Amino acid sequence: MLRRTCRECGAEMVRKQTPDGVIIFCETCDSETPFDEVVVEPYCPDCGEKISVCSKCCKGFFCGRCNSLKSSKRIIWKPV
């Protein structure tokens, strides 16, 4: 998966709708900062195992080792 990270602070960038169109925005720096696009993979926040997108519900991630769904808000993203 491709993620945009701020060059200033390393936080993930968000897409923000403005009257002029869509911008890529860093909420931590509170501005439009330069960013890098990084390929990352999801890992379980509890056991550290690489996890996959739940293909049946598409609402979360599934960890085979823990045998449970994980919230997308808790996922640890590590660069490839």
N, C-alpha and C positions, 0 to 999 in steps of 0.2 A: 504494500500500500504506500502511496506517495503522500508525504506530509510536508507542509511548509513551516519552517522554523525561522524565527527572527535572528538576524545576525548580531543584534545588540545584546539581547538577553537570553536567547535560546528557547523562548516560549513558543508554543504553537500559534500560528497566525489564524485568524478567522476571516471569513468572508462577511462583508458588511454592505448592506444596501443603502445607497445615498441617492439624493435627487439626480446626481450626475451619472449614476450607474453603480456597479459593484466594485468595491475596493477590497484589497487584502490588508488587514488591520491587525496590529499587535495590541491586545488589551493591556498587557503588562506595561509596555512603554507608552501606551495611550497615544499612538501615532502610526502613520504609514511608514514603517521602516523597511529597509531592504531585507530580503529573505532568501533562504536556500531551500531547494526542494530535495528532501531526503527520503530514500526508500526505507521503510520500517516494517517490522513484523510484530504481531501481538503476542504477549506473554502473560501467563496467569499471575495475578497479584498475590495469590496465596502460596503456590508451590513453585513458581518460576518456570513451569513447563510451557513450551510453545503451544498456542491454542489456535482454534479455527473458528470461522464464522459459522454460526448455527444455521445450516441450510434449510431446516424445516420451518423455522419461524422468522429468521432474518432479523430478530430483535436483540440479539446478544451474541456472545461468544461462548463456546463450549470447551471445557478443559477435560480431556480424556483421563488424565491422572486423578483429578478430584471428582470426576464424573458428575459435574454440575455446570449450570449456566453461570456466566460471569457478566456483570454489568459493563457496558462499554465505557462508563465513566471511571471504572476502576482498573482498566487494562493498562499494562505497562508496555510502552512502545519502545522497542530497541532497534537501532540502525542495523541494516544487513551487513 
